[in-house]
Amino acid sequence: MLRLIFLGCISWLLSISCANASTPEERAPLVWIYTSAPPFYITDGPLKGHGFTDQALRMLQEELPQCDHTMRMMPIRRLFKFWREDANLCLMTMVQHSSPRDDDYILSIPYALYRPHGVIVKTDNSRVSAIMQSASDAPMSVERFFAARNLLFGTMVDRPLGRDLDPLLERHRADMRIIDRSDTHSLDDLFNMLKRGRVDYLIDYPFVFDFYNEQPDYQGLFDWVPVEENRDALIWASVGCTNNAWGKQVIATINRAIVRLAQREDYQRLVVKWHAAKGKEAEYWHMLSSVINETAPAEIPTKDAPTRASE
């Protein structure tokens, strides 16, 4: 009953898209879903609100002044259920990747490029060390981990690993030992499990590894293992909204806002800091700005551009 009330309220509030609002009196609500997943969203501690997505979303919201932005915390699995039920919601942390749920959401143009996933292991895990010492390939094939029946893989429910790794995971899944987490603190939970030896390896982005490796509770405990299958891949980070008429209007507006966002020096500094490999900052920004320009709408109307003081 509570879920039906929630959906009814959302549908009523968002019956007029913020894409069509033009005055402060017409500001329509735009509900953003988030979860506790450092370093995307940091919801606790001294770094609260300073995750990459925390900051990127605040900047994007500044480029959408015609919307009344609301944040709502929930597990991503629940969001997918709401999307299937046509609730008007958006999520900043989507990636451009084929999924069985593609019909439930629509994606924006990219706002960031993530460097490819790698394997994260605890430095003193003897089971992992034995597998790595026996490997002759460098970088290692991720299938060495998937095929190791004595290793326990920790992951978040339904989280994609990219077009290169997902088919390999599905090929081995039936014979693997896997722990899936689906609550709102899944990523912290997984790194704590890795720290305590309750899982043997995780698969995640370099910037996620770097973040945990810099935290006092985890510093020096983990190793990063690049994998062969995706070493040249780049993952496009996008906004996802409900795949309906409302969502199409909102995504069109968000696309224009992303183009403006990419012109901001503070955003350029943010995205390069978090995602560029050391020494390749200029190369990264060139790639990202090229992708944004190539995928941007042909015409960028200015009517929904915000009025901001010069920085």
C-alpha positions in Angstrom: 0.0 0.0 0.0 2.8 2.5 0.9 4.5 1.8 -2.4 1.3 2.5 -4.3 0.8 5.7 -2.4 4.4 6.7 -3.2 4.0 6.0 -6.9 0.7 7.9 -7.0 2.3 10.9 -5.4 5.2 10.9 -7.7 3.0 10.6 -10.8 0.8 13.5 -9.7 3.8 15.7 -8.8 5.6 15.1 -12.0 2.6 15.2 -14.4 4.2 18.5 -15.6 7.8 18.0 -16.7 10.4 20.5 -15.4 11.5 20.5 -19.1 8.5 22.7 -19.8 8.8 25.0 -16.8 10.0 28.5 -17.6 9.3 30.6 -14.5 10.0 30.1 -10.8 6.3 29.7 -10.2 6.3 26.8 -12.7 9.2 24.9 -11.2 8.3 21.2 -11.3 9.9 18.6 -9.1 12.6 16.3 -10.4 13.3 13.3 -8.1 16.8 12.0 -8.1 17.5 8.6 -6.6 20.8 7.9 -4.9 22.3 5.3 -2.7 25.3 5.1 -0.3 28.1 4.0 -2.6 31.4 5.8 -2.0 33.0 7.3 -3.9 29.9 7.9 -6.1 27.7 9.1 -3.3 29.2 9.6 0.2 26.4 9.8 2.8 28.3 9.5 6.1 31.4 10.8 7.8 33.7 13.7 7.2 33.6 13.3 3.4 29.7 13.4 3.3 28.5 15.0 0.1 32.0 15.0 -1.5 31.8 12.0 -3.7 32.3 12.4 -7.4 28.6 12.0 -8.2 27.5 14.1 -5.2 29.4 17.0 -6.7 28.7 16.4 -10.3 24.9 16.1 -9.6 24.9 19.4 -7.7 26.6 21.1 -10.6 24.1 19.6 -13.0 21.2 20.7 -10.9 22.6 24.3 -11.1 22.3 24.0 -14.8 18.6 23.0 -14.4 17.1 25.9 -12.4 13.7 25.3 -13.9 13.4 22.1 -11.8 12.7 21.7 -8.1 15.3 19.0 -7.3 14.5 16.4 -4.6 16.9 13.6 -3.4 15.4 10.2 -2.4 17.6 7.4 -1.1 16.7 3.8 -2.1 18.4 0.6 -3.3 18.9 0.5 -7.1 17.0 -2.7 -7.4 13.9 -0.9 -6.0 14.4 1.9 -8.5 14.3 -0.6 -11.4 11.0 -1.8 -10.1 9.6 1.7 -10.0 10.9 2.4 -13.5 9.0 -0.7 -14.7 5.9 0.7 -13.0 6.4 4.1 -14.9 7.3 6.2 -11.9 9.1 9.4 -12.9 12.5 9.2 -11.4 16.1 9.8 -12.5 19.5 8.3 -11.5 22.8 10.0 -12.2 25.0 6.8 -12.0 23.9 4.9 -15.1 26.3 3.7 -17.8 25.9 3.2 -21.5 25.6 -0.6 -21.6 23.2 -3.1 -23.1 20.8 -4.5 -20.4 17.6 -6.5 -20.3 16.0 -3.5 -18.7 16.8 -1.1 -21.6 13.1 -0.6 -22.2 12.5 0.8 -18.7 14.8 3.8 -18.9 16.3 6.3 -21.3 19.9 7.6 -21.1 21.4 11.0 -21.5 24.6 11.8 -23.4 27.7 11.0 -21.4 28.9 13.4 -18.7 32.0 11.4 -17.7 34.2 8.5 -19.0 35.2 5.8 -16.5 38.4 3.9 -17.0 37.9 0.2 -17.3 37.1 -2.2 -14.4 39.8 -4.3 -12.7 40.0 -6.9 -10.0 40.5 -5.8 -6.4 42.0 -8.3 -4.0 43.3 -8.3 -0.4 47.1 -8.2 -0.5 47.6 -11.1 1.9 44.9 -13.5 0.5 46.8 -16.8 -0.1 44.2 -18.2 -2.4 44.3 -15.3 -4.8 48.1 -15.1 -4.6 48.4 -18.8 -5.7 46.2 -18.0 -8.8 48.2 -14.9 -9.7 51.6 -16.6 -9.3 50.5 -19.4 -11.6 49.4 -17.0 -14.3 51.7 -16.4 -17.2 49.5 -13.8 -18.9 50.0 -10.1 -18.2 47.5 -8.5 -17.8 45.7 -11.5 -16.4 42.5 -12.8 -18.0 39.5 -12.2 -15.7 38.5 -15.7 -16.5 41.2 -17.0 -14.2 39.2 -15.5 -11.3 35.8 -16.6 -12.6 37.0 -20.1 -13.2 38.6 -20.5 -9.7 36.0 -22.5 -7.8 37.7 -21.8 -4.4 37.3 -18.0 -4.8 34.3 -16.0 -3.6 33.3 -13.1 -5.8 31.6 -10.1 -4.1 29.3 -7.8 -6.2 26.3 -5.6 -6.2 23.1 -7.1 -7.5 22.5 -6.3 -11.2 25.5 -4.0 -11.5 27.0 -4.2 -15.0 30.7 -4.8 -15.4 30.8 -3.6 -19.0 30.3 -5.2 -22.4 33.6 -7.0 -22.3 33.3 -8.6 -18.8 29.5 -9.3 -18.5 29.4 -12.1 -21.2 32.4 -13.8 -19.4 30.6 -13.5 -16.0 27.4 -15.0 -17.5 29.4 -17.9 -19.0 30.8 -18.9 -15.6 28.1 -17.7 -13.2 26.4 -21.1 -12.7 29.6 -22.6 -11.3 30.9 -19.5 -9.4 30.6 -18.7 -5.7 29.0 -15.2 -5.6 27.8 -12.9 -2.8 25.3 -10.3 -4.2 24.5 -7.2 -2.1 21.4 -5.1 -2.8 21.0 -2.7 0.1 21.8 1.0 0.1 25.3 0.5 1.6 26.4 -2.3 -0.7 29.7 -0.9 -1.8 31.0 -0.2 1.7 29.7 -3.6 2.8 31.6 -5.3 0.0 34.9 -3.6 0.8 34.5 -4.5 4.5 33.9 -8.1 3.5 37.0 -8.0 1.3 39.0 -6.5 4.2 37.8 -9.3 6.6 38.4 -12.1 4.1 34.7 -12.9 3.7 35.0 -12.5 -0.1 38.1 -13.0 -2.2 37.8 -10.4 -4.9 35.7 -7.5 -6.2 35.5 -6.0 -9.7 35.3 -2.2 -9.9 36.6 1.0 -11.4 40.1 2.4 -10.8 38.7 5.5 -9.1 36.8 3.3 -6.7 39.9 1.4 -5.8 41.9 4.7 -5.4 39.3 6.1 -3.1 39.2 3.1 -0.7 43.0 2.8 -0.9 43.3 6.4 0.4 41.0 5.8 3.4 42.7 5.1 6.8 40.6 2.0 7.4 41.7 0.4 4.1 44.9 2.0 3.1 47.5 -0.5 1.9 45.2 -3.6 2.3 44.2 -4.1 -1.3 45.9 -4.6 -4.7 44.6 -3.6 -8.1 44.8 -6.2 -10.8 44.2 -4.9 -14.4 42.6 -7.5 -16.7 43.2 -8.3 -20.3 39.7 -8.3 -21.7 38.8 -4.6 -21.2 42.1 -2.8 -20.9 41.3 -0.4 -23.8 37.6 0.1 -22.8 36.0 3.4 -21.7 32.7 3.3 -19.9 30.3 6.2 -20.6 28.6 7.6 -17.5 25.1 8.9 -18.2 21.9 10.0 -16.5 19.0 7.6 -16.6 15.3 8.6 -16.4 12.0 6.7 -16.9 11.4 5.6 -20.4 8.2 7.5 -21.1 7.1 10.8 -22.5 8.1 12.6 -19.3 11.5 11.0 -19.3 12.2 11.8 -22.9 11.5 15.5 -22.3 13.6 15.6 -19.1 16.5 13.8 -20.8 16.5 16.2 -23.7 16.7 19.1 -21.1 19.5 17.2 -19.2 21.4 16.7 -22.5 21.5 20.5 -23.0 22.5 21.0 -19.4 25.4 18.5 -19.8 26.7 20.5 -22.7 26.7 23.6 -20.5 28.2 21.7 -17.7 31.2 20.6 -19.8 32.0 24.3 -20.4 32.4 25.0 -16.7 36.0 25.0 -15.4 34.9 23.7 -12.0 33.4 20.7 -13.6 36.4 20.1 -15.8 38.6 20.1 -12.8 36.3 17.8 -10.9 36.0 15.1 -13.6 39.7 15.2 -14.5 40.6 14.9 -10.8 38.5 11.8 -10.3 38.9 9.9 -13.6 42.0 10.9 -15.6 45.0 8.6 -15.3 48.0 10.4 -13.7 49.9 12.3 -16.4 47.0 11.9 -18.9 44.7 14.7 -17.7 44.7 16.7 -21.0 44.2 13.5 -23.0 41.3 12.5 -20.9 39.6 15.9 -21.1 40.0 15.9 -24.9 38.4 12.4 -25.1 35.5 13.4 -22.9 34.8 16.8 -24.5 34.9 15.1 -27.9 32.4 12.5 -26.9 30.0 15.1 -25.4 30.3 17.3 -28.5 29.7 14.3 -30.8 26.6 13.1 -29.0 25.1 16.5 -28.1 21.9 17.6 -29.7 22.5 19.6 -32.9 20.9 22.7 -31.5 21.3 23.8 -27.9 18.4 26.2 -27.0 19.3 28.8 -24.3 15.9 29.3 -22.8 16.5 26.8 -20.0 20.1 28.0 -19.3 20.6 29.3 -15.8 21.6 32.8 -14.8 24.8 32.4 -12.7 27.3 35.0 -11.5 30.6 34.7 -13.3 33.1 32.6 -11.4 
